[in-house]
Amino acid sequence: MTLSRPFRSILTAFAASALVACGDDNSHGDDDVDAAPDVDAAPEIDAGIDAPPFVVPTPVAVTLSATGPDQLMSAVAVPGGTGYYAAGFAAATAAGDRIVTVAKLTAAGALDTTWAGGDGIAPTTLVFAGGADEIDLGLQPDGKIIVTATVASGTAGDRDIAVTRLNSDGTVDNTFGGNNDGVRVLDLTTGSVFTGGTANHDRPRGLAVDATGRIIVHAVVRRVTPGAPPTPEADTDFAVVRLTAAGALDTTYGGGDGYFALDILNSFATPRGVHVQADGKVIAGGYANSTATNSVQAVLYRVNADGAALDTTFATQGLFHEVVLQIQTEIYGFAVHATHLVTAGYGRNTGDSNDWVSMRFALADGARDTTFGGAANGAVVVDPSGMMLGDNCRTAVALPGGRTLLLGSSGSGVPAQDAAFVVLTATGQLDTGFGDGSHVFPFGSNRGDQLWAGAVNGQSALLVGWSGVATQSDAENDDSFAVILPLP
């Protein structure tokens, strides 16, 4: 059943003061600062007149495991318009190891049986120990495949960042990382295990590859203050980490330790999207609760090419972290266009309900466009279901013509949560080339469904996610899905 409706609601909101917040579906030890259920209760404003009929594409099951859970969290286009790579995990049983896995999909969204030994599936050597959004995918200029994931360190309560590389045929490239196993493990929080109720966290949340093949990871870290014994900080920080193309920590970056860390007023950091510019500067986004806003608010910052400091020509001394919607405004990802970027996330101005939130920032100086979409304060807020449900937007993908594809879910729990996507025009309006521009649809029957990532290849886009439960229970047999969206 498709819940595409003649009228979709675009809500506008602006906030001045704030409270503490939250509503997200992540688990597996994820340290996101929002953790309460979402139930949409905001008023609606009519989005406009019904557009010509649009046929919502049929989801395609991507069976990475026939007997255990599997999820897809990231996607990139294969050069030359020949299909897509997608990455996530697969396990043989509900209690089995979740193996970080790459799949190659055809232009129709099916597994490419000409790849990786004939089934289109390439398992890595990594055992996943993270939550949603902690497996990411990128391509180096020579076509080799970079994958990042959260892994256990061997010490109770500790997590590290693992980076691995596959050859274009799906085999592990053992020349990567310097240990003859194709893996580089990054332990940025060293010397102590945090005992204050939350584990040490080194977790990857975003991946970019520059034109020379260098690897940029956006991560959450808990830094340690030297001493006897060393003392982990109470909060977590944003970190931009750079590796060489061969997988070594780039000690020419970040003042010699290979990464730049951003500590926002003793807040818990939730890093998300990252983009490396042609000049080597890095733009990274996410969200944090802090005393500057007294609420959960978006974070967008730019780091100089050497990783030593924030680029003070961007936003306010290099950082945007202001109240937009009063209680909560998050950035989960962003789409980069020629002169600006458009964010994806969710939040709310009042109450305990979330809707999708999108903003536009200039690439040149980080200025936020407060006229975007014709919304008050430039915060375009969309209720995909039009049914007052809780909604979570997970990422944004740049489409031809300056359009932006937003992906995520609508509703909370099982069976109320369904996959959803929204297409915005270059000016931030619902794109009527896709019906009314907003669509909610289930993958299966009475399960929790969500889209998590996407990529564009020619005149179509791949959307990937999974069907299971909103809480990602370890006992649930989640199943991966893909959607191929034609681009009118």
C-alpha positions as CSV (number, residue, x, y, z in Angstrom):
1,M,0.0,0.0,0.0
2,T,1.3,3.4,-0.9
3,L,0.5,6.4,1.3
4,S,1.2,9.0,-1.4
5,R,-1.4,11.7,-0.9
6,P,-2.6,14.7,-3.0
7,F,-1.6,17.1,-0.3
8,R,1.6,16.9,1.7
9,S,2.4,19.3,4.6
10,I,5.4,21.5,4.6
11,L,5.6,23.1,8.1
12,T,7.6,26.2,8.9
13,A,9.0,27.0,12.3
14,F,11.5,29.2,14.1
15,A,12.7,29.0,17.6
16,A,14.4,31.3,20.1
17,S,14.8,29.5,23.4
18,A,15.2,25.8,24.0
19,L,14.8,22.7,26.1
20,V,16.5,19.4,26.2
21,A,15.3,16.9,23.7
22,C,15.2,13.8,21.9
23,G,13.8,11.0,19.5
24,D,15.7,8.5,17.5
25,D,15.6,4.8,16.7
26,N,19.3,4.0,17.0
27,S,20.7,1.4,19.4
28,H,23.6,-1.0,19.7
29,G,25.3,1.5,22.1
30,D,24.9,4.5,19.8
31,D,25.6,7.7,21.8
32,D,23.2,9.9,19.9
33,V,21.8,12.6,22.2
34,D,18.2,11.9,21.1
35,A,16.6,8.7,22.4
36,A,12.8,9.1,22.9
37,P,9.9,7.9,20.7
38,D,8.7,10.2,18.0
39,V,5.0,11.0,17.6
40,D,4.2,13.8,15.2
41,A,1.8,16.4,16.6
42,A,2.6,19.6,14.7
43,P,0.0,21.6,12.8
44,E,0.0,21.4,9.0
45,I,0.1,23.9,6.2
46,D,-1.2,22.8,2.8
47,A,1.8,22.2,0.4
48,G,-0.1,22.9,-2.8
49,I,-2.2,21.5,-5.6
50,D,-2.1,17.8,-6.6
51,A,0.5,17.0,-9.2
52,P,0.1,14.5,-12.1
53,P,0.2,10.9,-10.9
54,F,3.6,9.4,-10.0
55,V,4.2,5.7,-9.7
56,V,6.2,4.9,-6.6
57,P,8.9,2.3,-7.5
58,T,8.6,-1.2,-6.2
59,P,11.1,-2.1,-3.4
60,V,13.5,-5.0,-4.2
61,A,14.6,-7.4,-1.5
62,V,18.4,-7.7,-1.4
63,T,19.2,-11.0,0.3
64,L,22.6,-10.7,1.9
65,S,21.7,-13.5,4.4
66,A,18.8,-15.9,4.0
67,T,18.9,-17.1,7.6
68,G,20.0,-14.1,9.6
69,P,19.8,-10.3,9.8
70,D,21.2,-8.0,7.2
71,Q,21.0,-4.2,6.7
72,L,22.3,-1.8,4.1
73,M,23.5,1.6,5.4
74,S,25.4,3.3,2.5
75,A,25.7,3.4,-1.3
76,V,27.8,4.8,-4.1
77,A,27.5,4.7,-7.8
78,V,29.8,2.5,-9.9
79,P,31.5,4.7,-12.4
80,G,30.2,4.5,-16.0
81,G,26.6,4.1,-15.1
82,T,26.9,0.3,-14.6
83,G,25.2,0.0,-11.2
84,Y,25.9,0.6,-7.6
85,Y,27.8,-0.6,-4.6
86,A,26.0,-0.7,-1.2
87,A,27.5,-1.6,2.2
88,G,26.1,-2.9,5.5
89,F,26.3,-6.1,7.4
90,A,25.0,-9.7,7.2
91,A,24.9,-12.5,9.8
92,A,24.2,-16.2,9.3
93,T,21.9,-16.2,12.4
94,A,20.3,-13.7,14.7
95,A,23.1,-14.2,17.3
96,G,25.9,-14.6,14.7
97,D,28.7,-12.2,13.9
98,R,27.5,-9.2,11.9
99,I,30.0,-9.3,9.0
100,V,30.6,-5.9,7.3
101,T,29.6,-6.7,3.7
102,V,29.6,-4.9,0.3
103,A,27.1,-5.7,-2.4
104,K,27.2,-4.8,-6.0
105,L,23.7,-4.0,-7.5
106,T,22.7,-3.7,-11.1
107,A,21.0,-0.6,-12.5
108,A,17.7,-2.4,-11.6
109,G,18.7,-2.8,-8.0
110,A,19.3,-6.6,-8.1
111,L,22.4,-8.3,-6.9
112,D,25.0,-8.3,-9.7
113,T,25.9,-12.0,-10.2
114,T,28.9,-11.2,-12.4
115,W,30.7,-9.8,-9.3
116,A,32.4,-11.2,-6.2
117,G,32.4,-14.9,-7.2
118,G,29.0,-15.0,-8.7
119,D,26.5,-13.8,-6.1
120,G,27.2,-10.0,-6.0
121,I,28.1,-10.2,-2.3
122,A,31.6,-9.5,-0.9
123,P,32.1,-10.0,2.8
124,T,35.0,-8.2,4.5
125,T,37.0,-9.5,7.5
126,L,35.4,-6.9,9.8
127,V,32.9,-7.9,12.5
128,F,30.5,-5.0,13.0
129,A,30.0,-3.7,16.6
130,G,28.2,-0.5,16.0
131,G,24.7,0.9,15.3
132,A,22.9,2.5,12.3
133,D,25.0,4.9,10.2
134,E,28.3,3.3,11.4
135,I,29.1,1.5,8.1
136,D,30.1,3.8,5.2
137,L,31.4,3.4,1.7
138,G,33.5,5.4,-0.8
139,L,35.5,5.0,-4.0
140,Q,39.1,5.9,-4.6
141,P,40.0,7.4,-8.1
142,D,41.3,4.0,-9.3
143,G,38.0,2.3,-8.5
144,K,39.0,0.6,-5.3
145,I,36.3,0.4,-2.6
146,I,36.8,1.9,0.9
147,V,34.7,0.8,3.8
148,T,34.6,2.1,7.3
149,A,32.9,0.5,10.3
150,T,32.8,0.4,14.1
151,V,34.5,-2.7,15.6
152,A,35.2,-4.0,19.1
153,S,38.7,-3.4,20.3
154,G,39.1,-6.5,22.5
155,T,38.7,-4.5,25.7
156,A,35.3,-4.6,27.3
157,G,33.4,-1.4,26.7
158,D,35.7,-0.1,24.0
159,R,35.1,0.5,20.3
160,D,37.5,1.5,17.5
161,I,37.3,2.6,13.9
162,A,38.2,0.1,11.2
163,V,38.9,1.0,7.6
164,T,39.3,-1.7,4.9
165,R,39.7,-1.7,1.1
166,L,38.4,-4.0,-1.6
167,N,39.6,-4.4,-5.1
168,S,37.1,-3.6,-7.8
169,D,36.4,-7.4,-8.1
170,G,35.3,-7.5,-4.5
171,T,38.4,-9.2,-3.0
172,V,40.1,-7.7,0.0
173,D,43.1,-5.6,-0.9
174,N,45.8,-6.9,1.5
175,T,48.2,-4.1,0.5
176,F,46.0,-1.6,2.3
177,G,46.6,-0.5,5.9
178,G,50.2,-1.7,6.2
179,N,49.5,-5.0,8.1
180,N,49.1,-7.4,5.1
181,D,45.4,-7.9,6.0
182,G,43.7,-5.0,4.2
183,V,42.6,-3.4,7.4
184,R,43.6,-0.2,9.3
185,V,42.2,0.1,12.9
186,L,42.1,3.5,14.5
187,D,42.1,3.7,18.2
188,L,41.8,7.4,18.9
189,T,40.8,7.0,22.5
190,T,43.7,5.3,24.2
191,G,45.1,4.7,27.6
192,S,41.9,4.2,29.6
193,V,38.4,2.7,29.5
194,F,35.6,5.0,30.5
195,T,33.7,3.7,33.5
196,G,31.1,6.5,33.9
197,G,28.3,4.5,32.3
198,T,29.2,5.0,28.6
199,A,31.9,3.1,26.7
200,N,34.9,4.7,25.1
201,H,33.7,5.7,21.7
202,D,35.7,5.8,18.5
203,R,33.0,5.4,15.9
204,P,32.9,6.4,12.2
205,R,29.9,8.4,11.1
206,G,30.9,9.7,7.7
207,L,33.3,9.0,4.9
208,A,34.8,11.0,2.0
209,V,37.7,10.4,-0.4
210,D,39.6,13.2,-2.0
211,A,40.9,13.5,-5.6
212,T,44.2,11.9,-4.7
213,G,42.6,9.0,-2.9
214,R,43.2,10.2,0.7
215,I,40.5,9.0,3.1
216,I,38.6,11.4,5.4
217,V,36.5,9.9,8.2
218,H,34.0,11.9,10.3
219,A,34.0,10.2,13.7
220,V,33.0,10.5,17.3
221,V,35.8,10.2,19.9
222,R,36.2,10.4,23.6
223,R,39.6,12.0,24.2
224,V,41.7,11.1,27.2
225,T,43.5,13.6,29.5
226,P,47.0,12.4,30.3
227,G,47.8,11.5,33.9
228,A,48.2,8.6,36.3
229,P,45.9,7.0,35.5
230,P,44.7,8.7,32.3
231,T,41.2,10.2,32.5
232,P,38.7,10.0,29.7
233,E,36.7,13.2,29.2
234,A,33.1,13.1,30.3
235,D,31.8,14.2,26.9
236,T,32.5,13.1,23.3
237,D,33.9,15.2,20.5
238,F,33.6,15.5,16.7
239,A,36.7,14.4,14.8
240,V,37.9,14.6,11.2
241,V,40.5,11.9,10.6
242,R,42.6,11.7,7.5
243,L,44.4,8.6,6.2
244,T,46.8,8.4,3.2
245,A,45.5,6.6,0.1
246,A,47.3,3.5,1.3
247,G,45.6,3.5,4.6
248,A,48.2,5.0,7.0
249,L,47.2,7.6,9.5
250,D,48.2,10.9,7.9
251,T,50.4,12.5,10.5
252,T,50.8,15.7,8.4
253,Y,47.2,16.4,9.3
254,G,45.7,17.9,12.4
255,G,48.9,19.1,14.0
256,G,50.7,15.7,13.8
257,D,48.2,13.2,15.2
258,G,46.2,12.7,12.0
259,Y,42.9,14.2,13.1
260,F,41.1,17.4,14.1
261,A,38.9,17.3,17.1
262,L,36.0,19.7,17.8
263,D,34.7,20.0,21.4
264,I,31.5,22.0,21.6
265,L,31.0,23.3,25.1
266,N,31.2,19.9,26.9
267,S,28.4,18.4,24.8
268,F,27.9,14.9,23.4
269,A,28.8,15.0,19.8
270,T,26.9,13.1,17.1
271,P,28.9,13.4,13.8
272,R,27.1,12.6,10.5
273,G,27.9,13.7,6.9
274,V,31.3,14.9,5.6
275,H,32.5,16.4,2.3
276,V,36.0,17.2,1.2
277,Q,36.3,20.2,-1.1
278,A,38.7,20.5,-4.1
279,D,41.0,22.8,-2.0
280,G,41.3,20.1,0.7
281,K,39.1,21.8,3.2
282,V,36.5,19.6,4.9
283,I,32.9,20.4,5.7
284,A,31.3,18.2,8.3
285,G,27.9,18.1,9.9
286,G,25.9,16.5,12.8
287,Y,24.3,17.7,15.9
288,A,24.9,18.3,19.6
289,N,23.3,19.4,22.8
290,S,25.2,22.2,24.4
291,T,24.9,25.1,26.9
292,A,25.1,27.4,23.9
293,T,21.7,26.3,22.8
294,N,20.3,24.4,25.8
295,S,18.8,22.0,23.2
296,V,19.8,19.6,20.5
297,Q,20.8,21.7,17.5
298,A,22.6,21.3,14.2
299,V,26.3,21.4,13.8
300,L,28.1,22.4,10.6
301,Y,31.7,23.2,10.5
302,R,34.7,23.5,8.1
303,V,38.3,22.5,8.8
304,N,41.3,24.0,7.0
305,A,43.1,21.8,4.5
306,D,45.9,21.0,7.0
307,G,43.4,19.9,9.7
308,A,45.0,22.2,12.2
309,A,42.1,24.5,12.9
310,L,38.6,25.6,11.9
311,D,38.3,27.7,8.8
312,T,37.2,31.0,10.3
313,T,35.8,32.3,7.0
314,F,33.0,29.7,7.3
315,A,29.7,30.4,9.3
316,T,30.7,31.9,12.7
317,Q,34.5,31.4,13.2
318,G,34.2,28.1,11.4
319,L,31.1,26.7,13.1
320,F,27.3,26.8,12.8
321,H,25.6,25.7,16.0
322,E,22.5,27.8,16.6
323,V,18.9,27.4,17.6
324,V,16.8,26.8,14.5
325,L,13.8,24.8,15.8
326,Q,13.4,25.4,19.5
327,I,13.7,21.9,20.9
328,Q,15.6,20.0,18.3
329,T,17.3,20.5,14.9
330,E,19.6,17.8,13.5
331,I,21.8,17.3,10.5
332,Y,22.0,13.6,9.4
333,G,23.6,14.3,6.1
334,F,23.8,16.9,3.3
335,A,23.7,17.1,-0.5
336,V,26.4,19.2,-2.1
337,H,25.4,21.3,-5.1
338,A,27.5,23.7,-7.1
339,T,27.3,26.7,-4.8
340,H,25.5,25.4,-1.7
341,L,24.6,22.4,0.4
342,V,21.2,21.2,1.5
343,T,20.9,19.4,4.8
344,A,18.8,16.4,5.8
345,G,17.6,15.7,9.3
346,Y,14.7,16.0,11.7
347,G,13.5,18.0,14.6
348,R,10.7,19.9,16.2
349,N,9.8,23.3,17.5
350,T,7.4,22.2,20.3
351,G,6.0,19.1,21.9
352,D,7.4,15.6,21.5
353,S,7.0,15.0,17.8
354,N,9.6,15.1,14.9
355,D,9.3,16.0,11.3
356,W,11.9,16.1,8.5
357,V,14.0,19.3,8.5
358,S,16.1,20.7,5.6
359,M,18.2,23.9,5.4
360,R,20.5,25.4,2.8
361,F,24.0,26.8,3.4
362,A,26.4,28.6,1.0
363,L,29.6,26.6,0.3
364,A,31.7,29.8,0.1
365,D,31.1,31.1,3.6
366,G,28.6,28.8,5.4
367,A,25.9,31.4,5.5
368,R,22.5,29.9,6.0
369,D,19.7,30.9,3.6
370,T,16.9,32.0,5.8
371,T,14.6,32.3,2.7
372,F,15.0,28.6,1.7
373,G,11.8,27.0,0.5
374,G,9.8,30.1,1.5
375,A,9.8,28.8,5.0
376,A,10.0,31.0,8.1
377,N,13.7,31.2,9.1
378,G,14.6,29.0,6.1
379,A,13.9,25.8,7.9
380,V,11.8,23.6,5.5
381,V,9.9,21.1,7.7
382,V,8.1,18.3,6.0
383,D,5.7,15.7,7.3
384,P,6.0,12.9,4.8
385,S,3.0,11.0,5.9
386,G,0.6,13.9,6.3
387,M,-0.8,11.9,9.2
388,M,0.8,13.4,12.3
389,L,3.3,10.5,12.6
390,G,6.8,10.7,14.0
391,D,9.3,11.1,11.1
392,N,13.1,10.5,10.8
393,C,15.1,11.8,7.8
394,R,18.5,10.1,7.4
395,T,20.3,11.6,4.5
396,A,20.3,13.8,1.4
397,V,21.4,13.1,-2.1
398,A,22.1,15.7,-4.8
399,L,20.0,15.2,-7.9
400,P,20.4,16.8,-11.4
401,G,18.9,20.2,-11.8
402,G,19.8,21.3,-8.2
403,R,17.1,19.1,-6.7
404,T,17.6,17.3,-3.4
405,L,16.4,13.8,-2.5
406,L,15.7,13.2,1.2
407,L,15.5,9.7,2.6
408,G,14.2,8.2,5.8
409,S,11.1,6.8,7.5
410,S,7.7,7.9,8.7
411,G,6.1,6.6,11.9
412,S,7.6,4.8,14.9
413,G,7.8,1.1,15.7
414,V,6.2,-1.9,14.1
415,P,4.1,-1.9,12.0
416,A,3.7,1.9,12.0
417,Q,7.2,2.8,10.6
418,D,7.4,2.8,6.8
419,A,10.1,3.9,4.3
420,A,9.8,7.4,2.9
421,F,11.4,9.8,0.5
422,V,10.9,13.5,-0.4
423,V,12.2,15.4,-3.4
424,L,12.8,19.2,-3.1
425,T,13.3,21.5,-6.0
426,A,16.4,23.8,-6.2
427,T,14.4,26.4,-4.3
428,G,13.3,24.1,-1.5
429,Q,9.7,23.3,-2.6
430,L,8.2,19.8,-3.0
431,D,9.0,18.7,-6.5
432,T,5.8,17.9,-8.4
433,G,7.8,16.0,-11.0
434,F,7.6,13.2,-8.4
435,G,3.8,13.3,-7.9
436,D,3.3,15.6,-4.9
437,G,7.0,15.2,-4.0
438,S,6.6,13.1,-0.9
439,H,6.0,9.4,-0.6
440,V,5.6,6.8,2.2
441,F,5.6,3.1,1.4
442,P,6.2,-0.2,3.2
443,F,8.8,-2.8,2.2
444,G,6.9,-5.7,3.6
445,S,4.0,-6.6,5.9
446,N,3.7,-5.2,9.4
447,R,7.4,-4.5,9.9
448,G,9.5,-1.4,10.6
449,D,11.0,-0.1,7.4
450,Q,13.4,2.7,6.6
451,L,15.6,4.1,3.9
452,W,19.1,5.1,5.0
453,A,21.3,6.0,2.0
454,G,21.2,6.7,-1.7
455,A,23.3,7.4,-4.8
456,V,22.7,8.7,-8.3
457,N,23.9,7.0,-11.5
458,G,22.8,8.7,-14.7
459,Q,19.0,9.1,-14.8
460,S,18.2,7.0,-11.8
461,A,18.9,6.9,-8.1
462,L,19.4,3.9,-5.8
463,L,17.8,4.1,-2.3
464,V,18.8,1.5,0.3
465,G,17.6,0.5,3.7
466,W,16.1,-2.4,5.6
467,S,12.9,-3.9,7.0
468,G,12.8,-5.1,10.6
469,V,12.2,-3.3,13.8
470,A,12.7,0.4,14.6
471,T,14.8,-0.5,17.7
472,Q,17.2,-2.8,15.7
473,S,16.7,-5.7,18.1
474,D,19.6,-8.2,18.0
475,A,16.9,-10.9,17.9
476,E,15.2,-9.6,14.8
477,N,15.9,-10.9,11.3
478,D,16.2,-7.6,9.5
479,D,16.2,-7.7,5.7
480,S,17.9,-5.3,3.3
481,F,15.9,-3.6,0.5
482,A,16.7,-1.4,-2.5
483,V,14.6,1.0,-4.5
484,I,15.5,2.3,-8.0
485,L,14.0,5.8,-8.5
486,P,13.8,7.1,-12.1
487,L,14.7,10.7,-12.3
488,P,12.2,12.7,-14.5
